[in-house]
Amino acid sequence: MNPYERMSARLQGGPVDRPPNFDIFMTFAARRIGRPLRDYYLDYRALVDANRYVIENFDIDLVQAISDPYRETADFGAEIEFPEDDMPLSKIPLLKEPDDIKKLVRPHPATGKRMSDRLEAIRMFREQVGGEYPIMGWVEGALAEAVDLRNINNLMLDLVMRPEWVEELCEICTEVAIDFARAQIEAGADIIGLGDAVGSLVSPAMYRQFALPYEQRIFATVHEMGALARLHICGNTNKIVGDMVESGADIIDLDYMVDMGAAAAKFGDRVSFCGNFNPVSVMLDGTPEEAYAATLRCMEIGGPRAISAAGCEIPQDTPDENLRAQSHALADFGMRSPAR
């Protein structure tokens, strides 16, 4: 069973040799091939090489074009700094004042420098591992992109002081996300991941007003084009898990503070939950024995469609032994599972 077949069967709750491993890798992958992070963010070839290393050494079941949240933001025209070997920075928001929204020019995925770089990564993935490994593209959710353009402090005030303005901005961001998702699927992506981390920082009512409707529209387009949708919201999403299910996502990531067992018991017949052990205390700072046990527990409570992953990105200094312990746990779980 290859990774694509494994994913397809698991999403249907069918028999698999082992549950898929959908850990998110970014800085870890770059470190393992000895490339500075700047290369990983700006050169699709470094991103592809890093992903190839990860799937070949740690039994990961997908390649992923995720890198940082500023692809769309940079192509809107924001100034993004790329230190040689550190995370990118957006120090000055593109939308300093609400009236700046009138100056926004929608970027095009084929011509935007950073968006087109992601398309090149997906094309290379398709050439190298297409049909064997699922290929995951990525877009920013509308509310998350609004934060990137306006900055978190300003946007939080905007939600209260000028909600109609936020909706106008989210409309623009949704149109860009839909265009970007389409382009990535046309380039060869099988899955579109959508990051909307700010969704865990606002109230459930605000999530339903300012995030969910736009996620639904983006995922409707993804499904119309024959691809799968993965929703990633970091943080404590216990209060909005049911709303997240309504997004239309096929796969929903759960961070470590979310009750995966409760989510699976209530909604596991509708979606595949992905997660959800602590990426820091278990994967970065834990022992192989702890990583093994945490992986098994998540699969035991996650139901027959559950997919393995840490609650968020694998930290860059995670010991290789802990990732291999995760792989061993999944193999052992597959051997004993009645759904095998």
N, C-alpha and C positions, 0 to 999 in steps of 0.2 A: 504494500500500500504506500503510494507516494504521498507527499504532503498535501497536494491538491485533492487527491481522493480522500485522504484522512479528514480534511476540513469539510468537504462536501457531505460525507457520511455523518460526521458529528453534528453538523447543523440540522440534520434531519432526525437526530437521536438514534441513528442506526449503528450497527456494529463497527468498531474500529480496532486496530491493533493496539492503539494507545491514544489518549486524548491529545489533541494538537497543542503545541507550545507557541503562544502568540506574544511572548515577551516583547516589549518595546525597547529597541536599542538605538541610541544616538551617540552620545559621547563615549560610551563603552566601546562601541564598534570602531570609532575613529582611533581610539587609543590602541586597540589591538593590532592595527595595521601600521602603527607608528606615524600616522599623518597628523599634522596640527589641525585643530578644530576648524580653523578658517577654511582649510581645503575641503573639509567635509561639508560645510555650509555652502561653499561657492563653486565647487567643482563636482559635477555629477559622477565623474569617474571615480573619485575618492569615495563617495557615498556607496556606489555599487560595489567597489572592491571591499569595503568594510562589511557590507551585508553578506557578501559571498563568504568572507571569513567566518562570520557568526553562524551562518547556516551549516557550514561544513564542519565546524568544531563543537557546536553545542546543541545539535538536533532541533534547531528552530524550524518552524513550519511555514514561514512566509518571509519574503523579502519586502522591504518597506522604504518608501521614499520620504518618510517623515524626517525632518531635521531640526527645524526651529519654527517659531510662530510668525516670522516676518517675511515670508515669501510674498504674499499679497500686499502687505504693508509697504515693503520696499518698492514694489511696482506701482503702487498708488503715488509714490513720490517721496515717502518719508526717508529721512536720513538715518541709516542704520550703520552702526560701527561694528566692525568685525576684527576684534583683537586676534593676534596670531594664534593663540592657543587658549581661548576662553570663549564664553558665551557671547553672542551678539547683543548689542545694546541699542535701545531706542531712547535717547536722552531727551529729545525735544519732540513733543507730539506734532504730527502733521496738522491736526485740527486744534490749533491753539485756542481759537474762539469758535463759538457755534456758527457764526457766519461763514467760517472757512469751508463749511460743507458745500457752499456754492461753487468753490474752486475745484472740487474733487473731479478728477478725470478717471473714468473706469479703465483699468489696465486690461490688456488682452493677453491671455495665456501664451499665445504663440510668439508675441513680441516682447512681453515683459521679461526682463533679464533673468530674474530669479524664478519666475513661474515657468519659463521655457526650459530652464536648467532642470527643474523637476520632471518635465516631460521627457527630456533626454535620458534621465535616469530610468524612467519607466520603459522607454523604448529599448534601452540596453538590457534591462531585466527581462523583457519579453524575448529578446534574442537569445539570452543565455539560459534562462530557466523557465520560460513560459510553458504552461501546461503541466509542469512538474511541481512548481511551487506557486502558491497564490502570490500575486503582486498587489501590494497595498499602496495606493496613492493617499493624498491627504489634503484637506481643506480646513480653513479656520471657520468655525461657526460664526454666524452674523454678529452675535453679541460679543464673542471673543475678539473678532476683528474690529468691532467698534472700540473696544478697550485699547487695542494696539494702535489705532489711529488717534485716539483722544487721550489716553492714559487712564489708569484705573481710578485714580482719585477724582479726576474730572468727570469720568463717566458715571461713577456712583452718585455724584451730585446731580448729573443730568437726568438720571432715572427718576429722581424726585422732582426736580425743578422744571424740566422740559421733556417729559416722556414722549410727546409727539415728535420732537426733534430726534430722540433716540430711535423711534420707529422709522423715521425717514432715513436715518443713517443705516439702520439694519436692512432696510429694503435695498439700498445700494450694495451693501456687503453681501447680501444674499444673491443678487444678480451676478456678482463677481465669482462667488463660490460655485454657483451653478455652471457658469462658463468654464471655470477651472476644473470642476469635476468632470464635465463632458470631455474636455480636452485630455484629461488623464485617462479616462476610459477608452477614448479613441486611440491613445498611445499604447494601451495594453494593460491597464490596471483592472484587476478582478474585484478589488475591494476599494472603497473610498472611506478612509477614516475621517472623522470630523471631530476636532477639538473644540470644546466649549467650556473650558475650565471655570470661567466666571459664573457658570450656572450653579455651582455649589456655594457661592458667596452671596447670592441674592435670595430673597424669600421665595417659597414655592409659587406664590402668586406672580411675582415678577418673572420667574423662570417661565411660567406658562404664557406670559404676555410678551416677553422680550427675547426669548430663546427658542422655545418649543415650536412655534409656528414656522419659523425660518428653517429649523432643522428638518421639519416635515417636508417642506418644499424642496430642500436640497436632496433629501433621501428619495423623494418621489422621482426626481430626475435620475438619480443613480439607478433606481430600479427600472425605470423606463428604458434605460440603456443596457439593461441586462447584468448589472454589477451588483455587488453586495455592499451593505452599509454598516459601518462600525462607529459607535458613538463613544467618545472618551471625555468624561468629565471628572477631573481630579477632585479629591476631597470627600467630605461627608455628604453623600447624596441619598441617605436613608429616606428623607422626606419627599424626594422627587423620583424615586425609582419607578413608580407607576407611571408618572408623566414621561420619563425617559423611554419607557416601553412604547408609549404612544407616538414617539418620534418616527417609528417605522424602521428603526435600526434592526438589522439581523443579529448583530453582535453588540453587546453593551458591556463596556469595561466598568468594573467596580473597584474602587480604591479600598485599601485595607480596613478602613473604619466602617465599611458598609457590611451589613448582615447578609452575606451571600446565601446562606441557607434559607433565610426568610424570603429573599428575593426569588430564589429558584422555586421554592414551594408555591409561591403565588403566581409567578409569571414564567416559569421555566418551560411551559408548553408553548410559549409564544416567541421566545428569543433564546439565544445562547448567551449566558453570562460568562464573562472573561475575567479571571482574577484568582484570588485577590489578597495574597499575603503581603506583608509589609516589605517594600523594596529596600528599606534601610536596615531595620532591626533584624530581619531574616536574611536577606540576600547579601547586603553589604557587610553587616557586623555579625551575622549569625554563623553557626557552624554548618558543615554539610549535613549533619544529622538533623539540625533544625530546619534547614531548607527542604530536606526530604520529607519530614513530617508535615510541614506546612503545605507542601504541594499535595500530598495525599489527602489531607483534610479538606482542602478546597475542592478537590475532585469528588470526594465522598459526599459533600453537602451540596454541590453545585448541580446535581442531576445529570441525566444522560446526554445533555447537549452542552455541558460546561466545557470551556476551553481554559487551559492553564496560562497564567501570566502573573507577574507581580502587579500590585495595585497601580503602579505607575512605572515610569522609565527605570530600567536597570541602571543603578549608579555606576559611574565610570571606573571605580576602583573595586568593583565586586570581584571576589576571588573566583577563579575558574572552577574550583572544586564545588562551589555552591551551585553554579549553573549545571554542572554535571550531575549533582545530587538531584536537582529538579528533573533532569532527563531520566535518571534511574527510577525515580518515583513514578513518573508517568509510564515507563515501560512496565514496571511491576504492577501498577494499577491496571494496565491493559491486560496483563496475563491473568489477573484474578477476577476481572469484571465479568458479570454474567451477560453484559451487553456485547461482549467481544465477538 
